Amino acid sequence: MRKLATAVVAAGLFFGGMGVAVADSSWHELVMETPGVAFKGKHQWQPTTKVPSGLHVKGQLRDGNKDDGHNVYLRTKVEGYAWGHLKGSQGKSITVDKVFFDGAVLKTKEVRLHACIDRGSLRPDYCSPERLFWRK
């Protein structure tokens, strides 16, 4: 009888844990907009069993003002690394399908994103509000 009770409890914990893992890896809507640039798509945290294990982002990065002569990009920061850029295309939309991760750890916990307009070297870039993604 004890073995049966132990097996039932173990099975419940196993399947309950699977439910938590599946819930963490579901897709969520992601919209970042500011005058001249827009990113619309979705994001999810990759499970730690998948390599690379980071924030997976899919969507369209769009130049909202085709006549201004400026390029657009996604500005990204993973954990303690420097800011990086995922360049867009001036006057067009590009498809983004990228996993942002820290190669030094198995489980990336923090990613920051902006959608920005590259206004050249004399004027500062214009970016949407920063989005912080934190893995629980």
N, CA, C and O atoms as CSV, one atom per row, in Angstrom:
chain,resi,resn,atom,element,x,y,z
A,1,MET,N,N,0.825,-1.195,0.000
A,1,MET,CA,C,0.000,0.000,0.000
A,1,MET,C,C,0.870,1.260,0.000
A,1,MET,O,O,0.566,2.230,-0.695
A,2,ARG,N,N,1.949,1.239,0.780
A,2,ARG,CA,C,2.843,2.407,0.814
A,2,ARG,C,C,3.490,2.653,-0.544
A,2,ARG,O,O,3.637,3.797,-0.975
A,3,LYS,N,N,3.876,1.568,-1.215
A,3,LYS,CA,C,4.509,1.716,-2.524
A,3,LYS,C,C,3.539,2.348,-3.525
A,3,LYS,O,O,3.939,3.184,-4.336
A,4,LEU,N,N,2.278,1.955,-3.468
A,4,LEU,CA,C,1.276,2.519,-4.356
A,4,LEU,C,C,1.076,4.007,-4.060
A,4,LEU,O,O,0.997,4.819,-4.981
A,5,ALA,N,N,0.994,4.359,-2.785
A,5,ALA,CA,C,0.828,5.768,-2.409
A,5,ALA,C,C,2.045,6.589,-2.842
A,5,ALA,O,O,1.896,7.714,-3.320
A,6,THR,N,N,3.234,6.036,-2.679
A,6,THR,CA,C,4.453,6.733,-3.092
A,6,THR,C,C,4.473,6.927,-4.607
A,6,THR,O,O,4.861,7.990,-5.091
A,7,ALA,N,N,4.058,5.911,-5.352
A,7,ALA,CA,C,4.024,6.012,-6.813
A,7,ALA,C,C,3.023,7.069,-7.269
A,7,ALA,O,O,3.293,7.817,-8.208
A,8,VAL,N,N,1.861,7.133,-6.604
A,8,VAL,CA,C,0.847,8.127,-6.968
A,8,VAL,C,C,1.357,9.537,-6.689
A,8,VAL,O,O,1.177,10.432,-7.515
A,9,VAL,N,N,1.992,9.746,-5.536
A,9,VAL,CA,C,2.537,11.066,-5.203
A,9,VAL,C,C,3.644,11.453,-6.187
A,9,VAL,O,O,3.682,12.590,-6.657
A,10,ALA,N,N,4.537,10.523,-6.500
A,10,ALA,CA,C,5.624,10.799,-7.437
A,10,ALA,C,C,5.071,11.146,-8.816
A,10,ALA,O,O,5.555,12.076,-9.461
A,11,ALA,N,N,4.065,10.408,-9.270
A,11,ALA,CA,C,3.456,10.701,-10.581
A,11,ALA,C,C,2.800,12.080,-10.572
A,11,ALA,O,O,2.908,12.820,-11.549
A,12,GLY,N,N,2.128,12.431,-9.489
A,12,GLY,CA,C,1.495,13.752,-9.395
A,12,GLY,C,C,2.519,14.873,-9.445
A,12,GLY,O,O,2.309,15.878,-10.124
A,13,LEU,N,N,3.626,14.706,-8.729
A,13,LEU,CA,C,4.681,15.723,-8.757
A,13,LEU,C,C,5.313,15.827,-10.144
A,13,LEU,O,O,5.613,16.921,-10.621
A,14,PHE,N,N,5.508,14.673,-10.782
A,14,PHE,CA,C,6.111,14.669,-12.120
A,14,PHE,C,C,5.219,15.400,-13.118
A,14,PHE,O,O,5.694,16.280,-13.836
A,15,PHE,N,N,3.942,15.052,-13.175
A,15,PHE,CA,C,3.041,15.680,-14.141
A,15,PHE,C,C,2.731,17.122,-13.765
A,15,PHE,O,O,2.503,17.946,-14.651
A,16,GLY,N,N,2.717,17.446,-12.482
A,16,GLY,CA,C,2.553,18.837,-12.058
A,16,GLY,C,C,3.738,19.681,-12.489
A,16,GLY,O,O,3.562,20.822,-12.915
A,17,GLY,N,N,4.941,19.135,-12.384
A,17,GLY,CA,C,6.139,19.835,-12.837
A,17,GLY,C,C,6.148,20.039,-14.338
A,17,GLY,O,O,6.623,21.066,-14.823
A,18,MET,N,N,5.627,19.070,-15.079
A,18,MET,CA,C,5.530,19.235,-16.532
A,18,MET,C,C,4.587,20.377,-16.879
A,18,MET,O,O,4.838,21.129,-17.821
A,19,GLY,N,N,3.509,20.509,-16.126
A,19,GLY,CA,C,2.565,21.608,-16.378
A,19,GLY,C,C,3.212,22.957,-16.156
A,19,GLY,O,O,2.952,23.892,-16.912
A,20,VAL,N,N,4.050,23.084,-15.139
A,20,VAL,CA,C,4.748,24.341,-14.871
A,20,VAL,C,C,5.730,24.640,-15.996
A,20,VAL,O,O,5.822,25.786,-16.437
A,21,ALA,N,N,6.464,23.640,-16.468
A,21,ALA,CA,C,7.429,23.855,-17.544
A,21,ALA,C,C,6.731,24.280,-18.828
A,21,ALA,O,O,7.228,25.153,-19.539
A,22,VAL,N,N,5.596,23.681,-19.132
A,22,VAL,CA,C,4.862,24.034,-20.340
A,22,VAL,C,C,4.315,25.446,-20.225
A,22,VAL,O,O,4.358,26.200,-21.197
A,23,ALA,N,N,3.800,25.821,-19.056
A,23,ALA,CA,C,3.240,27.168,-18.879
A,23,ALA,C,C,4.315,28.236,-19.044
A,23,ALA,O,O,4.037,29.306,-19.586
A,24,ASP,N,N,5.543,27.968,-18.585
A,24,ASP,CA,C,6.622,28.938,-18.689
A,24,ASP,C,C,7.064,29.137,-20.133
A,24,ASP,O,O,7.558,30.209,-20.480
A,25,SER,N,N,6.896,28.121,-20.983
A,25,SER,CA,C,7.390,28.206,-22.345
A,25,SER,C,C,6.303,28.558,-23.357
A,25,SER,O,O,6.480,28.300,-24.548
A,26,SER,N,N,5.189,29.136,-22.925
A,26,SER,CA,C,4.144,29.515,-23.865
A,26,SER,C,C,4.466,30.864,-24.504
A,26,SER,O,O,5.203,31.672,-23.938
A,27,TRP,N,N,3.906,31.095,-25.690
A,27,TRP,CA,C,4.148,32.340,-26.424
A,27,TRP,C,C,3.287,33.458,-25.870
A,27,TRP,O,O,2.131,33.243,-25.506
A,28,HIS,N,N,3.864,34.669,-25.807
A,28,HIS,CA,C,3.161,35.862,-25.336
A,28,HIS,C,C,3.321,36.966,-26.371
A,28,HIS,O,O,4.345,37.050,-27.050
A,29,GLU,N,N,2.303,37.808,-26.487
A,29,GLU,CA,C,2.352,38.912,-27.445
A,29,GLU,C,C,3.410,39.928,-27.032
A,29,GLU,O,O,3.609,40.189,-25.846
A,30,LEU,N,N,4.086,40.497,-28.028
A,30,LEU,CA,C,5.118,41.502,-27.788
A,30,LEU,C,C,4.937,42.634,-28.790
A,30,LEU,O,O,5.041,42.424,-29.999
A,31,VAL,N,N,4.666,43.835,-28.285
A,31,VAL,CA,C,4.514,45.018,-29.130
A,31,VAL,C,C,5.372,46.131,-28.547
A,31,VAL,O,O,5.236,46.486,-27.376
A,32,MET,N,N,6.265,46.681,-29.384
A,32,MET,CA,C,7.077,47.844,-29.009
A,32,MET,C,C,6.942,48.855,-30.141
A,32,MET,O,O,7.280,48.567,-31.289
A,33,GLU,N,N,6.441,50.052,-29.803
A,33,GLU,CA,C,6.224,51.074,-30.827
A,33,GLU,C,C,6.675,52.435,-30.321
A,33,GLU,O,O,6.587,52.748,-29.134
A,34,THR,N,N,7.154,53.216,-31.250
A,34,THR,CA,C,7.455,54.614,-31.024
A,34,THR,C,C,7.397,55.261,-32.403
A,34,THR,O,O,7.538,54.547,-33.395
A,35,PRO,N,N,7.201,56.554,-32.519
A,35,PRO,CA,C,7.102,57.147,-33.854
A,35,PRO,C,C,8.303,56.800,-34.736
A,35,PRO,O,O,9.444,57.120,-34.404
A,36,GLY,N,N,8.031,56.148,-35.853
A,36,GLY,CA,C,9.077,55.801,-36.804
A,36,GLY,C,C,9.533,54.362,-36.774
A,36,GLY,O,O,10.196,53.920,-37.712
A,37,VAL,N,N,9.206,53.605,-35.729
A,37,VAL,CA,C,9.620,52.203,-35.656
A,37,VAL,C,C,8.583,51.403,-34.866
A,37,VAL,O,O,8.001,51.895,-33.899
A,38,ALA,N,N,8.367,50.165,-35.301
A,38,ALA,CA,C,7.431,49.286,-34.591
A,38,ALA,C,C,7.919,47.847,-34.676
A,38,ALA,O,O,8.405,47.402,-35.716
A,39,PHE,N,N,7.784,47.137,-33.580
A,39,PHE,CA,C,8.018,45.700,-33.568
A,39,PHE,C,C,6.750,45.048,-33.044
A,39,PHE,O,O,6.278,45.374,-31.955
A,40,LYS,N,N,6.200,44.123,-33.825
A,40,LYS,CA,C,5.017,43.369,-33.403
A,40,LYS,C,C,5.314,41.900,-33.595
A,40,LYS,O,O,5.698,41.465,-34.681
A,41,GLY,N,N,5.131,41.139,-32.529
A,41,GLY,CA,C,5.412,39.712,-32.607
A,41,GLY,C,C,5.041,39.012,-31.324
A,41,GLY,O,O,4.050,39.341,-30.672
A,42,LYS,N,N,5.872,38.022,-30.971
A,42,LYS,CA,C,5.627,37.238,-29.763
A,42,LYS,C,C,6.971,36.799,-29.179
A,42,LYS,O,O,8.006,36.827,-29.844
A,43,HIS,N,N,6.911,36.391,-27.906
A,43,HIS,CA,C,8.132,35.935,-27.235
A,43,HIS,C,C,7.804,34.789,-26.301
A,43,HIS,O,O,6.664,34.621,-25.868
A,44,GLN,N,N,8.828,34.001,-25.999
A,44,GLN,CA,C,8.720,32.931,-25.011
A,44,GLN,C,C,10.099,32.623,-24.456
A,44,GLN,O,O,11.110,32.860,-25.117
A,45,TRP,N,N,10.136,32.098,-23.245
A,45,TRP,CA,C,11.389,31.610,-22.677
A,45,TRP,C,C,11.576,30.178,-23.139
A,45,TRP,O,O,10.684,29.348,-22.963
A,46,GLN,N,N,12.732,29.878,-23.731
A,46,GLN,CA,C,13.044,28.513,-24.117
A,46,GLN,C,C,13.254,27.683,-22.858
A,46,GLN,O,O,13.810,28.189,-21.883
A,47,PRO,N,N,12.826,26.425,-22.851
A,47,PRO,CA,C,13.093,25.581,-21.680
A,47,PRO,C,C,14.599,25.350,-21.512
A,47,PRO,O,O,15.362,25.425,-22.475
A,48,THR,N,N,15.006,25.072,-20.282
A,48,THR,CA,C,16.438,24.889,-20.011
A,48,THR,C,C,16.995,23.639,-20.669
A,48,THR,O,O,18.212,23.494,-20.784
A,49,THR,N,N,16.122,22.730,-21.106
A,49,THR,CA,C,16.583,21.523,-21.796
A,49,THR,C,C,16.926,21.803,-23.245
A,49,THR,O,O,17.570,20.978,-23.893
A,50,LYS,N,N,16.511,22.948,-23.771
A,50,LYS,CA,C,16.772,23.303,-25.165
A,50,LYS,C,C,17.978,24.232,-25.232
A,50,LYS,O,O,18.115,25.144,-24.417
A,51,VAL,N,N,18.852,23.993,-26.211
A,51,VAL,CA,C,20.041,24.814,-26.363
A,51,VAL,C,C,19.881,25.646,-27.620
A,51,VAL,O,O,19.634,25.059,-28.674
A,52,PRO,N,N,20.002,26.978,-27.595
A,52,PRO,CA,C,20.280,27.782,-26.409
A,52,PRO,C,C,19.010,28.034,-25.602
A,52,PRO,O,O,17.911,28.086,-26.156
A,53,SER,N,N,19.169,28.187,-24.305
A,53,SER,CA,C,18.047,28.439,-23.413
A,53,SER,C,C,18.009,29.928,-23.105
A,53,SER,O,O,18.728,30.408,-22.228
A,54,GLY,N,N,17.177,30.647,-23.822
A,54,GLY,CA,C,17.074,32.090,-23.639
A,54,GLY,C,C,15.708,32.586,-24.052
A,54,GLY,O,O,14.756,31.809,-24.133
A,55,LEU,N,N,15.607,33.883,-24.314
A,55,LEU,CA,C,14.357,34.501,-24.730
A,55,LEU,C,C,14.248,34.408,-26.251
A,55,LEU,O,O,15.071,34.967,-26.976
A,56,HIS,N,N,13.226,33.700,-26.723
A,56,HIS,CA,C,12.993,33.524,-28.156
A,56,HIS,C,C,11.994,34.584,-28.605
A,56,HIS,O,O,10.891,34.671,-28.067
A,57,VAL,N,N,12.382,35.388,-29.590
A,57,VAL,CA,C,11.547,36.485,-30.092
A,57,VAL,C,C,11.291,36.264,-31.573
A,57,VAL,O,O,12.220,36.018,-32.342
A,58,LYS,N,N,10.014,36.352,-31.971
A,58,LYS,CA,C,9.613,36.251,-33.376
A,58,LYS,C,C,8.699,37.417,-33.697
A,58,LYS,O,O,7.885,37.813,-32.864
A,59,GLY,N,N,8.824,37.973,-34.895
A,59,GLY,CA,C,7.920,39.031,-35.295
A,59,GLY,C,C,8.444,39.844,-36.457
A,59,GLY,O,O,9.366,39.433,-37.162
A,60,GLN,N,N,7.831,41.029,-36.650
A,60,GLN,CA,C,8.180,41.934,-37.735
A,60,GLN,C,C,8.708,43.248,-37.169
A,60,GLN,O,O,8.041,43.895,-36.361
A,61,LEU,N,N,9.900,43.637,-37.594
A,61,LEU,CA,C,10.471,44.945,-37.250
A,61,LEU,C,C,10.232,45.840,-38.456
A,61,LEU,O,O,10.727,45.554,-39.546
A,62,ARG,N,N,9.474,46.927,-38.273
A,62,ARG,CA,C,9.014,47.755,-39.379
A,62,ARG,C,C,9.495,49.195,-39.225
A,62,ARG,O,O,9.421,49.782,-38.146
A,63,ASP,N,N,9.987,49.745,-40.328
A,63,ASP,CA,C,10.329,51.164,-40.394
A,63,ASP,C,C,9.031,51.921,-40.638
A,63,ASP,O,O,8.436,51.799,-41.709
A,64,GLY,N,N,8.585,52.700,-39.657
A,64,GLY,CA,C,7.308,53.390,-39.738
A,64,GLY,C,C,7.331,54.672,-40.542
A,64,GLY,O,O,6.274,55.170,-40.930
A,65,ASN,N,N,8.518,55.224,-40.807
A,65,ASN,CA,C,8.633,56.452,-41.584
A,65,ASN,C,C,9.651,56.211,-42.694
A,65,ASN,O,O,10.846,56.445,-42.510
A,66,LYS,N,N,9.179,55.747,-43.833
A,66,LYS,CA,C,10.062,55.335,-44.924
A,66,LYS,C,C,10.839,56.492,-45.547
A,66,LYS,O,O,11.868,56.268,-46.186
A,67,ASP,N,N,10.364,57.719,-45.371
A,67,ASP,CA,C,10.971,58.868,-46.041
A,67,ASP,C,C,11.974,59.641,-45.181
A,67,ASP,O,O,12.521,60.642,-45.641
A,68,ASP,N,N,12.227,59.204,-43.950
A,68,ASP,CA,C,13.117,59.979,-43.080
A,68,ASP,C,C,14.599,59.670,-43.299
A,68,ASP,O,O,15.452,60.405,-42.801
A,69,GLY,N,N,14.926,58.604,-44.028
A,69,GLY,CA,C,16.322,58.274,-44.313
A,69,GLY,C,C,17.050,57.576,-43.180
A,69,GLY,O,O,18.275,57.456,-43.217
A,70,HIS,N,N,16.314,57.111,-42.167
A,70,HIS,CA,C,16.942,56.456,-41.019
A,70,HIS,C,C,16.625,54.964,-40.992
A,70,HIS,O,O,15.542,54.532,-41.386
A,71,ASN,N,N,17.594,54.194,-40.518
A,71,ASN,CA,C,17.429,52.764,-40.349
A,71,ASN,C,C,16.792,52.481,-38.987
A,71,ASN,O,O,16.778,53.351,-38.117
A,72,VAL,N,N,16.266,51.264,-38.801
A,72,VAL,CA,C,15.692,50.851,-37.525
A,72,VAL,C,C,16.430,49.608,-37.031
A,72,VAL,O,O,17.055,48.892,-37.814
A,73,TYR,N,N,16.349,49.362,-35.721
A,73,TYR,CA,C,17.000,48.179,-35.151
A,73,TYR,C,C,16.368,47.816,-33.822
A,73,TYR,O,O,15.692,48.632,-33.196
A,74,LEU,N,N,16.597,46.572,-33.398
A,74,LEU,CA,C,16.254,46.147,-32.037
A,74,LEU,C,C,17.515,46.262,-31.209
A,74,LEU,O,O,18.563,45.742,-31.592
A,75,ARG,N,N,17.427,46.925,-30.100
A,75,ARG,CA,C,18.550,47.069,-29.171
A,75,ARG,C,C,18.346,46.041,-28.071
A,75,ARG,O,O,17.290,46.012,-27.440
A,76,THR,N,N,19.344,45.198,-27.834
A,76,THR,CA,C,19.189,44.079,-26.910
A,76,THR,C,C,20.317,44.051,-25.883
A,76,THR,O,O,21.448,44.449,-26.162
A,77,LYS,N,N,19.979,43.573,-24.698
A,77,LYS,CA,C,20.980,43.406,-23.646
A,77,LYS,C,C,20.652,42.122,-22.892
A,77,LYS,O,O,19.550,41.958,-22.369
A,78,VAL,N,N,21.618,41.220,-22.845
A,78,VAL,CA,C,21.460,39.948,-22.150
A,78,VAL,C,C,22.312,39.973,-20.901
A,78,VAL,O,O,23.528,40.150,-20.969
A,79,GLU,N,N,21.648,39.788,-19.724
A,79,GLU,CA,C,22.319,39.720,-18.430
A,79,GLU,C,C,23.397,40.779,-18.274
A,79,GLU,O,O,23.066,41.964,-18.313
A,80,GLY,N,N,24.663,40.427,-18.101
A,80,GLY,CA,C,25.726,41.389,-17.842
A,80,GLY,C,C,26.512,41.809,-19.069
A,80,GLY,O,O,27.560,42.440,-18.936
A,81,TYR,N,N,26.036,41.475,-20.259
A,81,TYR,CA,C,26.750,41.811,-21.483
A,81,TYR,C,C,26.427,43.232,-21.941
A,81,TYR,O,O,25.505,43.867,-21.431
A,82,ALA,N,N,27.193,43.713,-22.900
A,82,ALA,CA,C,26.964,45.040,-23.464
A,82,ALA,C,C,25.719,45.025,-24.355
A,82,ALA,O,O,25.237,43.964,-24.751
A,83,TRP,N,N,25.211,46.218,-24.660
A,83,TRP,CA,C,24.065,46.333,-25.552
A,83,TRP,C,C,24.468,45.866,-26.940
A,83,TRP,O,O,25.569,46.157,-27.409
A,84,GLY,N,N,23.562,45.136,-27.599
A,84,GLY,CA,C,23.779,44.684,-28.968
A,84,GLY,C,C,22.667,45.198,-29.871
A,84,GLY,O,O,21.658,45.717,-29.393
A,85,HIS,N,N,22.856,45.053,-31.172
A,85,HIS,CA,C,21.884,45.526,-32.146
A,85,HIS,C,C,21.496,44.407,-33.099
A,85,HIS,O,O,22.340,43.623,-33.532
A,86,LEU,N,N,20.223,44.342,-33.418
A,86,LEU,CA,C,19.715,43.473,-34.463
A,86,LEU,C,C,19.163,44.415,-35.532
A,86,LEU,O,O,18.058,44.940,-35.392
A,87,LYS,N,N,19.938,44.626,-36.604
A,87,LYS,CA,C,19.633,45.684,-37.573
A,87,LYS,C,C,18.428,45.344,-38.430
A,87,LYS,O,O,18.225,44.202,-38.843
A,88,GLY,N,N,17.637,46.375,-38.682
A,88,GLY,CA,C,16.507,46.284,-39.583
A,88,GLY,C,C,16.911,46.785,-40.959
A,88,GLY,O,O,18.089,46.793,-41.315
A,89,SER,N,N,15.910,47.203,-41.725
A,89,SER,CA,C,16.162,47.689,-43.071
A,89,SER,C,C,15.406,48.995,-43.272
A,89,SER,O,O,14.230,49.102,-42.923
A,90,GLN,N,N,16.081,49.975,-43.831
A,90,GLN,CA,C,15.486,51.294,-44.022
A,90,GLN,C,C,14.327,51.210,-45.011
A,90,GLN,O,O,14.482,50.717,-46.129
A,91,GLY,N,N,13.168,51.698,-44.585
A,91,GLY,CA,C,11.996,51.747,-45.443
A,91,GLY,C,C,11.290,50.424,-45.638
A,91,GLY,O,O,10.382,50.343,-46.465
A,92,LYS,N,N,11.669,49.378,-44.912
A,92,LYS,CA,C,11.081,48.050,-45.105
A,92,LYS,C,C,10.785,47.393,-43.763
A,92,LYS,O,O,11.101,47.925,-42.699
A,93,SER,N,N,10.172,46.228,-43.850
A,93,SER,CA,C,9.963,45.368,-42.680
A,93,SER,C,C,10.864,44.155,-42.810
A,93,SER,O,O,11.088,43.657,-43.913
A,94,ILE,N,N,11.383,43.678,-41.687
A,94,ILE,CA,C,12.162,42.439,-41.702
A,94,ILE,C,C,11.544,41.470,-40.706
A,94,ILE,O,O,10.909,41.877,-39.733
A,95,THR,N,N,11.738,40.189,-40.964
A,95,THR,CA,C,11.271,39.151,-40.063
A,95,THR,C,C,12.372,38.845,-39.054
A,95,THR,O,O,13.525,38.618,-39.423
A,96,VAL,N,N,12.004,38.844,-37.789
A,96,VAL,CA,C,12.941,38.542,-36.707
A,96,VAL,C,C,12.569,37.185,-36.121
A,96,VAL,O,O,11.408,36.948,-35.789
A,97,ASP,N,N,13.545,36.296,-35.992
A,97,ASP,CA,C,13.376,35.006,-35.326
A,97,ASP,C,C,14.706,34.715,-34.640
A,97,ASP,O,O,15.600,34.108,-35.231
A,98,LYS,N,N,14.830,35.151,-33.389
A,98,LYS,CA,C,16.131,35.151,-32.709
A,98,LYS,C,C,15.963,34.718,-31.257
A,98,LYS,O,O,14.966,35.043,-30.611
A,99,VAL,N,N,16.948,33.980,-30.754
A,99,VAL,CA,C,17.009,33.617,-29.344
A,99,VAL,C,C,18.133,34.431,-28.711
A,99,VAL,O,O,19.283,34.356,-29.144
A,100,PHE,N,N,17.793,35.208,-27.684
A,100,PHE,CA,C,18.770,36.009,-26.950
A,100,PHE,C,C,19.161,35.214,-25.712
A,100,PHE,O,O,18.312,34.890,-24.881
A,101,PHE,N,N,20.467,34.896,-25.590
A,101,PHE,CA,C,20.904,34.010,-24.510
A,101,PHE,C,C,22.306,34.371,-24.060
A,101,PHE,O,O,23.040,35.077,-24.751
A,102,ASP,N,N,22.661,33.872,-22.889
A,102,ASP,CA,C,23.997,33.997,-22.319
A,102,ASP,C,C,24.663,32.636,-22.471
A,102,ASP,O,O,24.245,31.669,-21.834
A,103,GLY,N,N,25.677,32.553,-23.294
A,103,GLY,CA,C,26.331,31.277,-23.551
A,103,GLY,C,C,27.109,30.730,-22.376
A,103,GLY,O,O,27.510,29.566,-22.401
A,104,ALA,N,N,27.336,31.528,-21.347
A,104,ALA,CA,C,28.129,31.087,-20.202
A,104,ALA,C,C,27.297,30.353,-19.155
A,104,ALA,O,O,27.856,29.738,-18.247
A,105,VAL,N,N,25.966,30.408,-19.267
A,105,VAL,CA,C,25.107,29.752,-18.275
A,105,VAL,C,C,24.086,28.879,-18.988
A,105,VAL,O,O,23.823,29.057,-20.177
A,106,LEU,N,N,23.512,27.933,-18.249
A,106,LEU,CA,C,22.499,27.063,-18.833
A,106,LEU,C,C,21.133,27.737,-18.908
A,106,LEU,O,O,20.312,27.391,-19.757
A,107,LYS,N,N,20.891,28.698,-18.018
A,107,LYS,CA,C,19.564,29.298,-17.920
A,107,LYS,C,C,19.692,30.819,-17.905
A,107,LYS,O,O,20.039,31.402,-16.878
A,108,THR,N,N,19.415,31.464,-19.038
A,108,THR,CA,C,19.430,32.920,-19.110
A,108,THR,C,C,18.227,33.443,-18.344
A,108,THR,O,O,17.116,32.945,-18.522
A,109,LYS,N,N,18.435,34.448,-17.489
A,109,LYS,CA,C,17.358,34.932,-16.628
A,109,LYS,C,C,16.853,36.317,-16.968
A,109,LYS,O,O,15.730,36.659,-16.598
A,110,GLU,N,N,17.650,37.138,-17.666
A,110,GLU,CA,C,17.257,38.524,-17.879
A,110,GLU,C,C,17.645,39.004,-19.274
A,110,GLU,O,O,18.789,38.848,-19.700
A,111,VAL,N,N,16.667,39.596,-19.987
A,111,VAL,CA,C,16.898,40.176,-21.311
A,111,VAL,C,C,16.142,41.501,-21.375
A,111,VAL,O,O,14.997,41.596,-20.932
A,112,ARG,N,N,16.798,42.526,-21.934
A,112,ARG,CA,C,16.172,43.840,-22.124
A,112,ARG,C,C,16.101,44.131,-23.621
A,112,ARG,O,O,17.033,43.813,-24.361
A,113,LEU,N,N,14.991,44.737,-24.072
A,113,LEU,CA,C,14.789,45.042,-25.491
A,113,LEU,C,C,14.239,46.447,-25.684
A,113,LEU,O,O,13.479,46.946,-24.854
A,114,HIS,N,N,14.631,47.086,-26.792
A,114,HIS,CA,C,14.080,48.346,-27.285
A,114,HIS,C,C,13.897,48.191,-28.796
A,114,HIS,O,O,14.595,47.396,-29.426
A,115,ALA,N,N,12.977,48.936,-29.371
A,115,ALA,CA,C,12.917,49.135,-30.825
A,115,ALA,C,C,13.389,50.572,-31.059
A,115,ALA,O,O,12.849,51.500,-30.456
A,116,CYS,N,N,14.388,50.769,-31.922
A,116,CYS,CA,C,15.034,52.083,-32.051
A,116,CYS,C,C,15.158,52.533,-33.501
A,116,CYS,O,O,15.097,51.737,-34.438
A,117,ILE,N,N,15.336,53.857,-33.644
A,117,ILE,CA,C,15.637,54.490,-34.923
A,117,ILE,C,C,17.083,54.965,-34.863
A,117,ILE,O,O,17.471,55.673,-33.934
A,118,ASP,N,N,17.879,54.575,-35.856
A,118,ASP,CA,C,19.272,55.011,-35.947
A,118,ASP,C,C,19.296,56.363,-36.648
A,118,ASP,O,O,19.111,56.441,-37.862
A,119,ARG,N,N,19.523,57.423,-35.885
A,119,ARG,CA,C,19.464,58.776,-36.454
A,119,ARG,C,C,20.845,59.326,-36.799
A,119,ARG,O,O,20.993,60.531,-37.002
A,120,GLY,N,N,21.832,58.483,-36.866
A,120,GLY,CA,C,23.168,58.931,-37.258
A,120,GLY,C,C,24.039,59.241,-36.062
A,120,GLY,O,O,23.648,59.026,-34.914
A,121,SER,N,N,25.235,59.753,-36.347
A,121,SER,CA,C,26.207,59.974,-35.286
A,121,SER,C,C,26.045,61.324,-34.585
A,121,SER,O,O,26.540,61.486,-33.469
A,122,LEU,N,N,25.371,62.291,-35.197
A,122,LEU,CA,C,25.256,63.611,-34.582
A,122,LEU,C,C,24.036,63.759,-33.665
A,122,LEU,O,O,24.025,64.602,-32.767
A,123,ARG,N,N,23.026,62.945,-33.897
A,123,ARG,CA,C,21.824,63.015,-33.059
A,123,ARG,C,C,21.626,61.687,-32.342
A,123,ARG,O,O,21.933,60.635,-32.903
A,124,PRO,N,N,21.123,61.716,-31.124
A,124,PRO,CA,C,20.912,60.453,-30.405
A,124,PRO,C,C,19.796,59.630,-31.047
A,124,PRO,O,O,18.854,60.174,-31.624
A,125,ASP,N,N,19.922,58.317,-30.932
A,125,ASP,CA,C,18.886,57.420,-31.440
A,125,ASP,C,C,17.611,57.607,-30.628
A,125,ASP,O,O,17.644,58.024,-29.471
A,126,TYR,N,N,16.496,57.292,-31.259
A,126,TYR,CA,C,15.203,57.419,-30.605
A,126,TYR,C,C,14.657,56.014,-30.399
A,126,TYR,O,O,14.524,55.260,-31.363
A,127,CYS,N,N,14.335,55.646,-29.150
A,127,CYS,CA,C,13.944,54.272,-28.835
A,127,CYS,C,C,12.601,54.210,-28.118
A,127,CYS,O,O,12.180,55.166,-27.466
A,128,SER,N,N,11.946,53.074,-28.253
A,128,SER,CA,C,10.728,52.805,-27.496
A,128,SER,C,C,11.112,52.583,-26.029
A,128,SER,O,O,12.290,52.389,-25.728
A,129,PRO,N,N,10.155,52.608,-25.128
A,129,PRO,CA,C,10.480,52.308,-23.731
A,129,PRO,C,C,11.113,50.917,-23.596
A,129,PRO,O,O,10.744,49.979,-24.303
A,130,GLU,N,N,12.061,50.809,-22.685
A,130,GLU,CA,C,12.763,49.540,-22.463
A,130,GLU,C,C,11.814,48.500,-21.884
A,130,GLU,O,O,11.028,48.788,-20.981
A,131,ARG,N,N,11.902,47.275,-22.426
A,131,ARG,CA,C,11.143,46.149,-21.898
A,131,ARG,C,C,12.108,45.194,-21.217
A,131,ARG,O,O,13.111,44.797,-21.810
A,132,LEU,N,N,11.817,44.825,-19.986
A,132,LEU,CA,C,12.634,43.879,-19.231
A,132,LEU,C,C,11.894,42.553,-19.173
A,132,LEU,O,O,10.736,42.498,-18.760
A,133,PHE,N,N,12.563,41.490,-19.587
A,133,PHE,CA,C,12.004,40.155,-19.516
A,133,PHE,C,C,12.807,39.373,-18.482
A,133,PHE,O,O,14.029,39.270,-18.587
A,134,TRP,N,N,12.128,38.831,-17.499
A,134,TRP,CA,C,12.771,38.154,-16.370
A,134,TRP,C,C,12.206,36.752,-16.234
A,134,TRP,O,O,10.996,36.579,-16.090
A,135,ARG,N,N,13.075,35.751,-16.280
A,135,ARG,CA,C,12.628,34.366,-16.123
A,135,ARG,C,C,12.450,34.075,-14.644
A,135,ARG,O,O,13.307,34.433,-13.836
A,136,LYS,N,N,11.375,33.445,-14.285
A,136,LYS,CA,C,11.086,33.121,-12.884
A,136,LYS,C,C,11.873,31.939,-12.425
A,136,LYS,O,O,11.754,31.528,-11.271
